[in-house]
């Protein structure tokens, strides 16, 4: 038996774990366990432990498949990789020749992107397409892009040294965001305060020093209330504000428009509790406000994220020990940003990026305005933090695919991304996929999205490849993952796909590395002769930590300072100051509030439901309703429910919970039924259960600056079916 150090990509946290590889060399026999067995340091969850079972699943795709019938009929023909790549290259080339390279779009997942080494963006930039999208548009990537507008980077929390942790709806648990859960619990053991803002009485709310049960989607208003207290009571770093910020006077006037009684009405939280929480955060420094997927997915997302940035900055928590660190690039690694070749995409093609005219915050329009400051401070024109910079807007891409507006998109590649279920307005995405001339999926299984493809190519898994992680360029900490077993059948790294396609389409010179391992050797060349020796000697590698780096370089913003009033947003035609955009008027026909996107411990995004050991823990999708709402609606636990919005409806089982607030319904994310055969029209149950079909993306339900959907407060109704 041999042992390898591996990065689990069962979710996007990438815990470093230990893999025990038996002499059989079979993935099913691999045992995955935590490197450190101590409680609160054992960074592993059930998804990692049971991953080998999933990789050895009898339905895993092992060979390339070409569609042999109508799209969605479930008829396939096995082909070779060469046959598939030859035909894909020819068809993509014909589409580019007819419509231009912008007619090609790609959607990737977070965990696929982490092992892509920047090759998808490299291929697209060299080809000339700006239309790359990812789930990070609604999850951390958009947060990173908005952070850059305020102070030029996306800071990472220093949990080991912090004195206060603020969780806006984020709920890390033992089997969900495990390292963050462990770090918070260790901080509490040291005496750090924890403040939780969450409509639910979540697991972290139960353990918090203070719980603020705010209404769904009111994060921005809550931040405005905190800042009103902090500014009124002088609980901020006045010297930092004077020297290192711009726009304070106008910002102060904006904050004065939000007295606590107004904020209390918006959020539903008592004004005294709001003030108490603000004082604890401002006085328990150094403090952190970690990333939260909740604030990423609101119609006031841009304002809320900016306000969190401002709280960090003016309270003395930015780039300090125990606060949130502006890491920058590791000086001795070749970063994915460098490999992506954003410089190769012409100004004319960048201007064609879908969605950038109406919702520019994370597109090339905003990134170009940060280009000079980024080069000055970080040494790169286009830092692609959490892959959230330089993205197209997903809804705009799907509309171009479906309707040809403002121009046609006719080729779509989806890599480890169950696109149909991963964004809002599933009905639109389905129309978009059905209208394509070429759809290619790189996957492990026939997901609902892959069922609509022309080709499905079998990808490898994290036990079957070497890899490096820097947390999507969020940090300068590089961690290594060692290959443990050979990939089965003809499963290949995603690099092989881009390399093969590039060499067939005249871009081969830009993909000189024959294998992914050769590319990894290239990336570590300043530190080791090859990746294998580097990984053997380094579980991780990071430069010496430095603080308050802005005192030497300034911030990577146009002003060189923290922009309380954003010059970029002003120039783009938006309010330069953060604020609050009220909800649409209430409608008695839709009396409840939908909160979607919360994940079950056993699954991540749309994956893992094929793994029997995990599925038995959560066999069916459930809607969480409060005891009071269940009584009023005549609902009992286990009843069949229809949860409907103006966008659509899903079928779920009732779970009656005493930790749910009255009037709020929680719907899980990403449900489909891998056990249901394809070809029956349900897309393996996706049309019955997937939350994407009840999430709208109309103007009332998107953040204006970003164009991302509002998933935390959609008007809905619930009907008992049995």
KAVENBEL-V485805 format. One record per backbone hydrogen bond with DSSP energy under -1.0 kcal/mol. CO is the residue of the C=O (numbers start at 1). NH is the residue of the N-H. Records with the same first field share a line. If there is no record, write none. Layout:
BEGIN
CO: NH + NH
END
This chain:
BEGIN
2: 21
4: 19
5: 482
6: 17
15: 8
17: 6
18: 33
19: 4
20: 31
21: 2
22: 25
26: 29
27: 30
31: 20
33: 18
38: 41
41: 43
42: 44
45: 49
46: 50
50: 54
51: 55
52: 56
54: 57
57: 60
62: 490
64: 79
65: 456
66: 77
70: 73
75: 68
77: 66
80: 84
81: 85
82: 86
83: 87
84: 88
85: 89
86: 90
87: 91
88: 92
89: 93
90: 94
91: 95
92: 96
93: 97
94: 98
95: 99
96: 100
100: 103
101: 104
103: 410 + 411
105: 413
106: 133
107: 415
108: 135
109: 113
110: 114
112: 115
113: 116
116: 119
118: 122
119: 123
120: 124
121: 125
122: 126
123: 127
124: 128 + 129
130: 132
131: 106
132: 392
133: 108
134: 137
135: 138
136: 142
139: 141
140: 144
141: 145
142: 146
143: 147
144: 148
147: 151
148: 152
150: 563
156: 325
157: 159
158: 161
163: 193
164: 288
165: 195
167: 169 + 197
173: 176
176: 173
177: 181
178: 182
179: 183
180: 184
181: 185
182: 186
183: 187
184: 188
185: 189
186: 190
187: 192
188: 191
193: 165
194: 209 + 210
195: 167
196: 212
197: 169
200: 202
202: 206
210: 196
212: 198 + 214
215: 218
218: 222
219: 223
220: 224
221: 225
222: 226
223: 227
224: 228
225: 229
226: 230
227: 231
228: 232
229: 233
230: 235
236: 238
237: 241
238: 242
239: 243
240: 244
241: 245
244: 562
246: 564 + 565
247: 251
248: 252
249: 253
250: 254
251: 255
252: 256
254: 257
255: 258
259: 263
260: 264
261: 265
262: 266
263: 267
264: 268
267: 215
270: 274
271: 275
272: 276
273: 277
274: 278
275: 279
276: 280
277: 281
278: 282
279: 283
280: 284
286: 163
288: 166
294: 297
297: 711
298: 301
300: 304
301: 305
302: 306
303: 307
304: 308
305: 309
306: 310
307: 311
308: 312
309: 313
310: 314
311: 315
312: 317
313: 316
314: 237
317: 324
319: 548
320: 323
323: 158
324: 319
325: 156 + 327
330: 333
335: 339
336: 340
341: 344
342: 345
346: 350
347: 351
349: 352
350: 353
353: 356
354: 393
355: 359
360: 363
362: 391
363: 367
364: 368
370: 374
371: 375
372: 376
373: 377
374: 378
383: 385
384: 387
385: 388
393: 397
394: 398
395: 399
396: 400
397: 401
398: 402
399: 403
400: 404 + 409
410: 437 + 438
411: 105
412: 440
413: 107
414: 442
415: 109
417: 419
418: 421
419: 422
425: 429
426: 430
427: 431
428: 432
429: 433
430: 434
431: 435
433: 436
438: 412
439: 454 + 455
440: 414
441: 457
442: 416
443: 459
444: 61
445: 447
447: 451
449: 452
450: 453
454: 67
455: 441
456: 65
457: 443
458: 492
461: 464
463: 484 + 485
467: 481
469: 479
470: 475
471: 474
472: 386
478: 541
479: 469
481: 467
488: 491
492: 460
494: 498
495: 499
496: 500
497: 501
498: 502
499: 503
502: 507
507: 510
508: 511
515: 519
516: 520
517: 521
518: 522
519: 523
520: 524
522: 525
523: 334
524: 527 + 528
530: 534
531: 535
532: 536
533: 537
534: 538
539: 480
541: 478
548: 551
549: 552 + 553
550: 554
555: 557
560: 555
562: 246 + 564
566: 570
567: 571
568: 572
569: 574
570: 573
576: 566
587: 590
592: 716
593: 665
594: 713 + 714
595: 667
598: 669
600: 603
604: 607
608: 611
611: 614 + 615
612: 616
614: 617
621: 653
623: 655
624: 666
625: 657
626: 630
627: 631
628: 632
629: 633
630: 635
636: 639
639: 654
640: 721 + 722
641: 652
642: 719
643: 650
644: 717
648: 645
650: 643
652: 641
653: 623
654: 638
655: 625
659: 201
661: 664
663: 593
665: 595
666: 624
667: 597
673: 676
682: 687
683: 686
684: 673
685: 689
686: 690
688: 651
690: 693
691: 694
692: 425 + 426
695: 425
698: 701
701: 710
703: 707
705: 361
708: 703
711: 596
714: 594
716: 592
717: 644
719: 642
END
